[in-house]
Amino acid sequence: MRFLKEHLTGHYEWESMGDNSRFTGDATRRSFDRFNGEQLLFMINLYLSMFKTATIEDGQKIEDFIANQLPFKNESEISVLSHLKESNVIEDAKKAPGAGEYIHFSNLEAQNLN
């Protein structure tokens, strides 16, 4: 699931250039601007990618955490991601498997994927 601009509940600044290519890949030491809509979406989707399943409500929980609970100091994207992981904004049961762990599908689920 991709969390989109339409799913955000707050109001953010949007750059008119339309070039979001700088917000791709992994979190970096780049300064995080909680009011930049593109960067906020990047961080929400990056964090959601760590889970087997994600909903719009999960993305909105992350948005709320960033808006209301993230410390108001100059933080990097890496620090923000670390805060999100430590806060357990989304329950552990949804987390994607780590190294050496696997998701198992029943035969019925595997048939439905095709």
C-alpha positions in Angstrom: 0.0 0.0 0.0 1.3 3.4 -0.9 0.4 6.3 1.4 -0.6 9.3 -0.8 -1.0 13.1 -0.4 -4.8 12.6 -0.4 -4.4 10.4 2.8 -2.7 13.2 4.8 -4.9 14.9 7.4 -2.8 18.0 8.0 -1.7 20.9 5.7 1.8 20.9 4.4 4.1 22.8 2.0 4.4 21.4 -1.5 7.2 22.4 -3.8 5.8 23.3 -7.3 8.8 21.8 -9.1 7.2 18.4 -9.1 10.6 16.7 -8.7 10.3 14.3 -5.8 13.4 12.3 -6.9 15.4 13.6 -4.0 13.0 11.8 -1.6 13.7 8.2 -2.7 15.7 5.3 -1.4 16.7 5.1 2.2 16.7 7.7 5.0 19.7 10.0 5.0 21.4 12.5 7.2 19.4 15.2 5.3 17.6 17.5 7.7 13.9 16.5 8.2 11.3 19.2 7.6 8.0 18.0 9.2 6.1 20.7 7.1 7.4 19.5 3.7 4.7 17.3 2.3 6.9 15.4 -0.1 9.5 14.6 2.6 6.7 13.6 5.1 5.2 11.2 2.5 8.7 9.8 1.9 9.2 9.1 5.6 5.7 7.6 6.1 6.1 5.3 3.1 9.6 4.3 4.1 8.4 3.3 7.6 5.3 1.6 6.2 7.5 -0.5 3.9 8.9 -2.3 7.0 5.5 -3.9 7.6 3.7 -6.9 6.0 0.4 -5.0 5.9 -0.3 -1.3 6.2 -3.5 0.8 6.0 -4.3 4.4 5.5 -5.0 4.6 9.2 -1.5 3.3 9.9 -0.1 6.1 7.8 -2.2 8.6 9.5 -1.0 7.4 12.9 2.6 8.0 11.7 1.6 11.5 10.5 0.0 12.2 13.9 3.1 10.9 15.7 5.4 13.2 13.6 3.2 16.2 14.1 2.5 15.8 17.8 5.1 13.6 19.5 8.4 13.9 17.5 10.8 16.2 19.3 10.9 19.6 17.8 14.6 19.8 17.1 16.7 19.7 14.0 16.6 16.0 13.2 17.9 14.0 10.3 15.7 11.5 8.3 17.7 8.7 10.0 16.8 10.1 13.5 13.1 10.4 12.6 13.1 6.8 11.3 14.8 5.7 14.6 12.1 7.6 16.6 9.4 5.9 14.7 10.9 2.4 15.2 11.4 3.0 18.9 7.9 4.4 19.4 6.2 1.3 18.0 3.6 3.5 16.3 2.3 0.5 14.4 2.1 -2.8 16.3 4.9 -5.4 16.0 2.5 -8.0 14.7 2.5 -6.2 11.3 6.2 -6.1 11.0 7.8 -7.8 8.0 10.1 -10.7 8.7 13.7 -9.9 9.6 16.7 -11.8 8.4 16.2 -15.5 8.6 12.4 -15.1 9.1 9.9 -16.0 6.4 6.2 -15.3 5.7 4.4 -18.5 5.0 1.3 -18.7 2.8 -1.2 -21.5 2.8 -1.8 -23.1 -0.6 -5.1 -21.2 -0.8 -3.4 -17.9 -0.3 -0.7 -18.8 -2.8 -3.3 -19.6 -5.4 -5.0 -16.3 -4.9 -1.8 -14.4 -5.5 -1.6 -15.8 -9.1 
